[in-house]
Amino acid sequence: MTIVQLRKNGAQTKAGGCDIVEMAKRNVKLATGFQAAYDAGKFTYDRQRQFSKDSEKLNMLATSDPKAACDEIDVLRARYGL
């Protein structure tokens, strides 16, 4: 689903909150940030595999607990220096 579709279905981010729309935005930023760093040579292939493994949890949390997914994104951003 796109962010526009999510909003049409009633998903809204409250100030300071983290719903599925906000989580999706943060997840895209995390993934593109990692990819840019990988492309720039900051990470090895093994580190990319570890990032993929670490990110799997986000898929499970995305719809069940977006706030927990946002918290996990923050953890991953710190872990990988993004």
N, CA, C and O atoms as a GROMACS GRO file, in nm:
protein
  328
    1MET      N    1   0.083  -0.119   0.000
    1MET     CA    2   0.000   0.000   0.000
    1MET      C    3   0.088   0.125   0.000
    1MET      O    4   0.194   0.129   0.063
    2THR      N    5   0.041   0.224  -0.071
    2THR     CA    6   0.112   0.352  -0.068
    2THR      C    7   0.068   0.431   0.054
    2THR      O    8  -0.033   0.399   0.116
    3ILE      N    9   0.143   0.535   0.088
    3ILE     CA   10   0.107   0.621   0.200
    3ILE      C   11  -0.027   0.687   0.174
    3ILE      O   12  -0.108   0.701   0.266
    4VAL      N   13  -0.052   0.728   0.051
    4VAL     CA   14  -0.181   0.790   0.016
    4VAL      C   15  -0.295   0.692   0.042
    4VAL      O   16  -0.398   0.730   0.097
    5GLN      N   17  -0.277   0.566   0.002
    5GLN     CA   18  -0.380   0.466   0.025
    5GLN      C   19  -0.402   0.442   0.175
    5GLN      O   20  -0.516   0.428   0.219
    6LEU      N   21  -0.294   0.438   0.250
    6LEU     CA   22  -0.307   0.419   0.395
    6LEU      C   23  -0.387   0.533   0.457
    6LEU      O   24  -0.473   0.510   0.542
    7ARG      N   25  -0.358   0.655   0.415
    7ARG     CA   26  -0.431   0.770   0.470
    7ARG      C   27  -0.578   0.766   0.431
    7ARG      O   28  -0.664   0.801   0.511
    8LYS      N   29  -0.608   0.723   0.309
    8LYS     CA   30  -0.748   0.711   0.265
    8LYS      C   31  -0.822   0.609   0.350
    8LYS      O   32  -0.943   0.619   0.371
    9ASN      N   33  -0.748   0.509   0.400
    9ASN     CA   34  -0.809   0.407   0.484
    9ASN      C   35  -0.813   0.448   0.631
    9ASN      O   36  -0.849   0.367   0.717
   10GLY      N   37  -0.778   0.572   0.660
   10GLY     CA   38  -0.792   0.623   0.796
   10GLY      C   39  -0.666   0.628   0.879
   10GLY      O   40  -0.672   0.668   0.995
   11ALA      N   41  -0.554   0.590   0.825
   11ALA     CA   42  -0.429   0.594   0.901
   11ALA      C   43  -0.381   0.739   0.909
   11ALA      O   44  -0.363   0.804   0.806
   12GLN      N   45  -0.361   0.788   1.028
   12GLN     CA   46  -0.311   0.924   1.050
   12GLN      C   47  -0.206   0.922   1.160
   12GLN      O   48  -0.216   0.846   1.256
   13THR      N   49  -0.106   1.004   1.144
   13THR     CA   50  -0.003   1.015   1.247
   13THR      C   51  -0.038   1.127   1.342
   13THR      O   52  -0.060   1.240   1.300
   14LYS      N   53  -0.044   1.095   1.469
   14LYS     CA   54  -0.067   1.196   1.571
   14LYS      C   55   0.066   1.262   1.602
   14LYS      O   56   0.173   1.202   1.585
   15ALA      N   57   0.060   1.385   1.649
   15ALA     CA   58   0.183   1.456   1.684
   15ALA      C   59   0.264   1.372   1.782
   15ALA      O   60   0.215   1.331   1.887
   16GLY      N   61   0.389   1.347   1.746
   16GLY     CA   62   0.476   1.269   1.832
   16GLY      C   63   0.450   1.120   1.829
   16GLY      O   64   0.518   1.044   1.898
   17GLY      N   65   0.353   1.078   1.749
   17GLY     CA   66   0.319   0.936   1.744
   17GLY      C   67   0.386   0.866   1.629
   17GLY      O   68   0.456   0.927   1.549
   18CYS      N   69   0.362   0.738   1.622
   18CYS     CA   70   0.420   0.661   1.513
   18CYS      C   71   0.319   0.554   1.472
   18CYS      O   72   0.313   0.446   1.532
   19ASP      N   73   0.241   0.585   1.370
   19ASP     CA   74   0.148   0.487   1.317
   19ASP      C   75   0.212   0.417   1.198
   19ASP      O   76   0.331   0.434   1.173
   20ILE      N   77   0.134   0.340   1.125
   20ILE     CA   78   0.190   0.264   1.014
   20ILE      C   79   0.245   0.354   0.903
   20ILE      O   80   0.342   0.318   0.837
   21VAL      N   81   0.184   0.470   0.883
   21VAL     CA   82   0.231   0.563   0.780
   21VAL      C   83   0.369   0.618   0.819
   21VAL      O   84   0.462   0.618   0.738
   22GLU      N   85   0.382   0.664   0.941
   22GLU     CA   86   0.510   0.717   0.988
   22GLU      C   87   0.616   0.607   0.989
   22GLU      O   88   0.730   0.631   0.951
   23MET      N   89   0.577   0.487   1.032
   23MET     CA   90   0.670   0.376   1.033
   23MET      C   91   0.720   0.346   0.892
   23MET      O   92   0.838   0.320   0.871
   24ALA      N   93   0.629   0.351   0.794
   24ALA     CA   94   0.668   0.325   0.655
   24ALA      C   95   0.768   0.429   0.606
   24ALA      O   96   0.865   0.395   0.538
   25LYS      N   97   0.745   0.555   0.639
   25LYS     CA   98   0.838   0.662   0.600
   25LYS      C   99   0.976   0.638   0.660
   25LYS      O  100   1.078   0.649   0.592
   26ARG      N  101   0.977   0.605   0.790
   26ARG     CA  102   1.105   0.582   0.857
   26ARG      C  103   1.176   0.459   0.804
   26ARG      O  104   1.299   0.457   0.794
   27ASN      N  105   1.099   0.357   0.769
   27ASN     CA  106   1.158   0.235   0.716
   27ASN      C  107   1.222   0.260   0.580
   27ASN      O  108   1.331   0.209   0.552
   28VAL      N  109   1.155   0.337   0.496
   28VAL     CA  110   1.212   0.371   0.365
   28VAL      C  111   1.341   0.452   0.383
   28VAL      O  112   1.440   0.428   0.315
   29LYS      N  113   1.338   0.547   0.476
   29LYS     CA  114   1.457   0.628   0.501
   29LYS      C  115   1.573   0.542   0.553
   29LYS      O  116   1.688   0.561   0.513
   30LEU      N  117   1.542   0.447   0.639
   30LEU     CA  118   1.644   0.356   0.691
   30LEU      C  119   1.704   0.273   0.577
   30LEU      O  120   1.826   0.264   0.564
   31ALA      N  121   1.618   0.214   0.496
   31ALA     CA  122   1.666   0.127   0.387
   31ALA      C  123   1.746   0.204   0.283
   31ALA      O  124   1.850   0.158   0.238
   32THR      N  125   1.698   0.322   0.245
   32THR     CA  126   1.771   0.400   0.144
   32THR      C  127   1.901   0.454   0.202
   32THR      O  128   2.001   0.465   0.131
   33GLY      N  129   1.900   0.488   0.329
   33GLY     CA  130   2.023   0.533   0.394
   33GLY      C  131   2.127   0.423   0.400
   33GLY      O  132   2.246   0.447   0.375
   34PHE      N  133   2.082   0.303   0.434
   34PHE     CA  134   2.176   0.191   0.437
   34PHE      C  135   2.230   0.163   0.298
   34PHE      O  136   2.350   0.142   0.280
   35GLN      N  137   2.141   0.161   0.199
   35GLN     CA  138   2.184   0.132   0.062
   35GLN      C  139   2.285   0.234   0.012
   35GLN      O  140   2.383   0.198  -0.053
   36ALA      N  141   2.262   0.360   0.043
   36ALA     CA  142   2.357   0.466   0.002
   36ALA      C  143   2.492   0.445   0.068
   36ALA      O  144   2.596   0.460   0.004
   37ALA      N  145   2.491   0.409   0.197
   37ALA     CA  146   2.617   0.385   0.268
   37ALA      C  147   2.687   0.261   0.212
   37ALA      O  148   2.809   0.259   0.198
   38TYR      N  149   2.610   0.159   0.180
   38TYR     CA  150   2.667   0.037   0.122
   38TYR      C  151   2.729   0.068  -0.014
   38TYR      O  152   2.841   0.026  -0.044
   39ASP      N  153   2.656   0.142  -0.096
   39ASP     CA  154   2.706   0.180  -0.229
   39ASP      C  155   2.834   0.263  -0.220
   39ASP      O  156   2.919   0.258  -0.309
   40ALA      N  157   2.846   0.341  -0.113
   40ALA     CA  158   2.964   0.425  -0.093
   40ALA      C  159   3.082   0.347  -0.034
   40ALA      O  160   3.190   0.403  -0.014
   41GLY      N  161   3.060   0.218  -0.006
   41GLY     CA  162   3.168   0.134   0.046
   41GLY      C  163   3.181   0.135   0.197
   41GLY      O  164   3.280   0.085   0.250
   42LYS      N  165   3.084   0.191   0.266
   42LYS     CA  166   3.091   0.197   0.412
   42LYS      C  167   3.070   0.060   0.476
   42LYS      O  168   3.123   0.032   0.584
   43PHE      N  169   2.993  -0.026   0.409
   43PHE     CA  170   2.961  -0.158   0.465
   43PHE      C  171   3.004  -0.269   0.371
   43PHE      O  172   3.006  -0.252   0.249
   44THR      N  173   3.040  -0.383   0.430
   44THR     CA  174   3.075  -0.502   0.353
   44THR      C  175   2.947  -0.579   0.318
   44THR      O  176   2.840  -0.550   0.370
   45TYR      N  177   2.963  -0.676   0.231
   45TYR     CA  178   2.850  -0.762   0.196
   45TYR      C  179   2.797  -0.835   0.319
   45TYR      O  180   2.676  -0.849   0.335
   46ASP      N  181   2.886  -0.882   0.405
   46ASP     CA  182   2.843  -0.950   0.527
   46ASP      C  183   2.761  -0.857   0.616
   46ASP      O  184   2.663  -0.899   0.678
   47ARG      N  185   2.802  -0.731   0.622
   47ARG     CA  186   2.727  -0.633   0.703
   47ARG      C  187   2.590  -0.608   0.641
   47ARG      O  188   2.492  -0.587   0.713
   48GLN      N  189   2.581  -0.612   0.507
   48GLN     CA  190   2.452  -0.595   0.440
   48GLN      C  191   2.361  -0.714   0.472
   48GLN      O  192   2.242  -0.696   0.495
   49ARG      N  193   2.416  -0.832   0.472
   49ARG     CA  194   2.337  -0.950   0.507
   49ARG      C  195   2.287  -0.940   0.650
   49ARG      O  196   2.173  -0.976   0.679
   50GLN      N  197   2.372  -0.892   0.741
   50GLN     CA  198   2.331  -0.877   0.880
   50GLN      C  199   2.221  -0.772   0.893
   50GLN      O  200   2.126  -0.791   0.968
   51PHE      N  201   2.233  -0.663   0.819
   51PHE     CA  202   2.130  -0.560   0.820
   51PHE      C  203   1.996  -0.618   0.773
   51PHE      O  204   1.892  -0.589   0.832
   52SER      N  205   1.999  -0.697   0.668
   52SER     CA  206   1.876  -0.759   0.618
   52SER      C  207   1.814  -0.850   0.725
   52SER      O  208   1.693  -0.849   0.746
   53LYS      N  209   1.898  -0.926   0.791
   53LYS     CA  210   1.850  -1.015   0.897
   53LYS      C  211   1.793  -0.933   1.014
   53LYS      O  212   1.687  -0.965   1.067
   54ASP      N  213   1.864  -0.827   1.053
   54ASP     CA  214   1.818  -0.742   1.163
   54ASP      C  215   1.687  -0.672   1.128
   54ASP      O  216   1.606  -0.644   1.217
   55SER      N  217   1.666  -0.644   1.001
   55SER     CA  218   1.547  -0.571   0.956
   55SER      C  219   1.422  -0.658   0.946
   55SER      O  220   1.311  -0.605   0.936
   56GLU      N  221   1.438  -0.788   0.947
   56GLU     CA  222   1.324  -0.879   0.933
   56GLU      C  223   1.217  -0.854   1.038
   56GLU      O  224   1.098  -0.866   1.010
   57LYS      N  225   1.258  -0.819   1.157
   57LYS     CA  226   1.164  -0.795   1.266
   57LYS      C  227   1.068  -0.681   1.232
   57LYS      O  228   0.953  -0.681   1.278
   58LEU      N  229   1.114  -0.586   1.153
   58LEU     CA  230   1.029  -0.473   1.116
   58LEU      C  231   0.904  -0.517   1.042
   58LEU      O  232   0.796  -0.463   1.063
   59ASN      N  233   0.918  -0.616   0.954
   59ASN     CA  234   0.804  -0.665   0.878
   59ASN      C  235   0.697  -0.724   0.968
   59ASN      O  236   0.577  -0.707   0.943
   60MET      N  237   0.738  -0.792   1.071
   60MET     CA  238   0.643  -0.852   1.163
   60MET      C  239   0.573  -0.746   1.248
   60MET      O  240   0.454  -0.758   1.278
   61LEU      N  241   0.646  -0.643   1.286
   61LEU     CA  242   0.591  -0.539   1.372
   61LEU      C  243   0.510  -0.433   1.296
   61LEU      O  244   0.428  -0.363   1.356
   62ALA      N  245   0.532  -0.421   1.167
   62ALA     CA  246   0.476  -0.311   1.088
   62ALA      C  247   0.326  -0.294   1.109
   62ALA      O  248   0.279  -0.182   1.134
   63THR      N  249   0.251  -0.399   1.099
   63THR     CA  250   0.106  -0.386   1.113
   63THR      C  251   0.056  -0.416   1.253
   63THR      O  252  -0.048  -0.365   1.294
   64SER      N  253   0.128  -0.498   1.327
   64SER     CA  254   0.081  -0.534   1.461
   64SER      C  255   0.114  -0.429   1.566
   64SER      O  256   0.037  -0.407   1.659
   65ASP      N  257   0.229  -0.363   1.550
   65ASP     CA  258   0.271  -0.264   1.650
   65ASP      C  259   0.365  -0.162   1.586
   65ASP      O  260   0.487  -0.168   1.605
   66PRO      N  261   0.309  -0.066   1.511
   66PRO     CA  262   0.392   0.032   1.441
   66PRO      C  263   0.486   0.110   1.534
   66PRO      O  264   0.597   0.144   1.494
   67LYS      N  265   0.442   0.139   1.655
   67LYS     CA  266   0.527   0.213   1.751
   67LYS      C  267   0.651   0.131   1.784
   67LYS      O  268   0.762   0.185   1.788
   68ALA      N  269   0.634   0.002   1.807
   68ALA     CA  270   0.748  -0.085   1.834
   68ALA      C  271   0.839  -0.093   1.712
   68ALA      O  272   0.961  -0.099   1.725
   69ALA      N  273   0.779  -0.093   1.592
   69ALA     CA  274   0.859  -0.094   1.469
   69ALA      C  275   0.941   0.034   1.459
   69ALA      O  276   1.058   0.029   1.421
   70CYS      N  277   0.882   0.148   1.493
   70CYS     CA  278   0.955   0.274   1.490
   70CYS      C  279   1.071   0.271   1.590
   70CYS      O  280   1.180   0.319   1.561
   71ASP      N  281   1.045   0.216   1.706
   71ASP     CA  282   1.152   0.204   1.806
   71ASP      C  283   1.265   0.115   1.754
   71ASP      O  284   1.382   0.145   1.775
   72GLU      N  285   1.230   0.007   1.686
   72GLU     CA  286   1.331  -0.083   1.630
   72GLU      C  287   1.409  -0.014   1.519
   72GLU      O  288   1.530  -0.036   1.506
   73ILE      N  289   1.342   0.068   1.441
   73ILE     CA  290   1.411   0.145   1.336
   73ILE      C  291   1.515   0.236   1.400
   73ILE      O  292   1.627   0.248   1.350
   74ASP      N  293   1.478   0.301   1.510
   74ASP     CA  294   1.574   0.387   1.581
   74ASP      C  295   1.695   0.308   1.630
   74ASP      O  296   1.808   0.356   1.624
   75VAL      N  297   1.671   0.187   1.678
   75VAL     CA  298   1.780   0.100   1.724
   75VAL      C  299   1.872   0.066   1.607
   75VAL      O  300   1.994   0.072   1.620
   76LEU      N  301   1.813   0.030   1.494
   76LEU     CA  302   1.893  -0.005   1.377
   76LEU      C  303   1.969   0.115   1.322
   76LEU      O  304   2.084   0.101   1.280
   77ARG      N  305   1.908   0.231   1.323
   77ARG     CA  306   1.977   0.352   1.277
   77ARG      C  307   2.102   0.377   1.362
   77ARG      O  308   2.208   0.410   1.309
   78ALA      N  309   2.088   0.361   1.492
   78ALA     CA  310   2.202   0.380   1.582
   78ALA      C  311   2.307   0.271   1.562
   78ALA      O  312   2.426   0.300   1.556
   79ARG      N  313   2.263   0.147   1.551
   79ARG     CA  314   2.355   0.034   1.535
   79ARG      C  315   2.441   0.049   1.408
   79ARG      O  316   2.560   0.015   1.407
   80TYR      N  317   2.380   0.099   1.302
   80TYR     CA  318   2.451   0.109   1.174
   80TYR      C  319   2.499   0.251   1.143
   80TYR      O  320   2.550   0.278   1.034
   81GLY      N  321   2.483   0.341   1.238
   81GLY     CA  322   2.532   0.477   1.218
   81GLY      C  323   2.461   0.553   1.107
   81GLY      O  324   2.524   0.628   1.032
   82LEU      N  325   2.333   0.532   1.099
   82LEU     CA  326   2.255   0.597   0.993
   82LEU      C  327   2.176   0.709   1.057
   82LEU      O  328   2.102   0.779   0.988
   0.00000   0.00000   0.00000
